[in-house]
Amino acid sequence: MIFITAKFPVKPEHADSWSEITADFTAATNAEEGCLWFEWSRSLSDPHEYVLVEAFRDGDAGSAHVKSDHFKRAQETLPPYLCATPKVISQSVEQDDWSELGEMKVN
């Protein structure tokens, strides 16, 4: 799978409404056939930063995502809400779902 984590520095005046701002983009992405997950979290250390954790079945699914109409719309509509360019890590990994964190096994 393609595993991607990105940090979005949101302008303070838009931080509380980020989930509404990104709702259509998030729903459309999660509906993609090759999307395994596309989930936002708010940083605990910086309330103006959101972390996006996303995964796609393979490179073809990732490519389809960045070519989609909703991705192109997000490229136009989301930057005005940001105070800097998002940072990203993107890697191919040899699995297709989350693994258990064995060091914190719950019995």
C-alpha positions in Angstrom: 0.0 0.0 0.0 0.9 3.7 -0.3 1.0 5.1 3.3 1.0 8.9 3.6 1.1 11.2 6.6 0.9 15.0 6.1 0.8 17.9 8.5 -1.4 20.9 7.6 -0.7 24.2 9.3 -4.1 25.8 9.4 -4.6 29.6 10.0 -5.7 30.1 13.6 -9.0 31.6 12.5 -9.9 28.5 10.6 -8.6 25.8 12.9 -11.9 25.1 14.7 -13.8 24.6 11.4 -11.2 22.5 9.5 -13.3 19.4 9.7 -16.2 21.2 8.0 -13.8 22.9 5.5 -12.5 19.5 4.4 -15.7 17.5 4.8 -16.5 17.1 1.1 -12.9 16.3 0.1 -12.6 13.8 2.9 -15.9 12.1 2.0 -15.1 11.9 -1.7 -11.6 10.5 -1.0 -12.9 7.9 1.4 -15.4 6.8 -1.3 -12.6 6.1 -3.8 -12.3 2.4 -4.6 -8.6 2.3 -3.8 -8.6 4.3 -0.6 -8.0 2.3 2.5 -8.4 5.2 4.9 -8.2 9.0 4.9 -8.4 10.3 8.5 -7.7 13.7 10.0 -6.5 14.3 13.6 -5.8 17.6 15.4 -2.4 17.9 16.9 -2.2 17.9 20.7 0.9 20.0 20.7 -0.3 22.6 18.1 -4.1 23.3 18.0 -3.6 24.9 14.5 -2.1 21.8 13.0 -4.0 18.9 11.6 -2.4 15.6 10.7 -3.8 13.5 7.8 -3.1 9.8 7.8 -4.1 8.2 4.5 -3.5 4.9 2.7 -4.2 3.7 -0.8 -4.2 0.1 -2.1 -1.3 0.7 -4.5 0.4 3.3 -6.7 -2.4 3.1 -9.2 -5.0 4.0 -6.5 -2.7 6.8 -5.3 -2.4 8.1 -8.8 -6.1 8.0 -9.4 -6.6 10.0 -6.2 -4.3 12.9 -7.3 -6.0 12.9 -10.7 -9.5 13.1 -9.2 -11.8 16.1 -9.5 -12.1 16.4 -5.8 -8.3 16.4 -5.3 -8.0 19.1 -8.0 -10.7 21.1 -6.2 -8.9 20.7 -2.9 -5.7 22.0 -4.5 -7.6 25.2 -5.3 -9.8 25.6 -2.2 -7.7 24.5 0.7 -4.5 26.6 0.5 -6.2 29.9 1.4 -7.0 28.3 4.8 -3.3 27.3 5.4 -0.5 29.4 6.8 2.3 27.3 5.2 2.7 24.5 2.7 1.8 21.1 4.2 4.7 18.7 4.9 4.3 15.1 3.8 5.9 11.6 4.2 4.8 9.1 1.5 6.0 5.5 1.5 5.1 2.2 -0.1 4.8 -0.5 2.6 4.3 -4.3 2.3 1.0 -4.6 4.1 -2.6 -3.8 3.5 -3.9 -2.8 6.9 -2.8 -1.7 10.4 -0.7 -4.2 12.4 -1.2 -4.6 16.2 1.2 -2.6 18.4 2.5 -5.7 20.2 4.3 -3.6 22.9 0.9 -2.5 24.2 -1.0 -5.7 23.7 -4.4 -5.6 25.4 -5.5 -9.0 26.8 
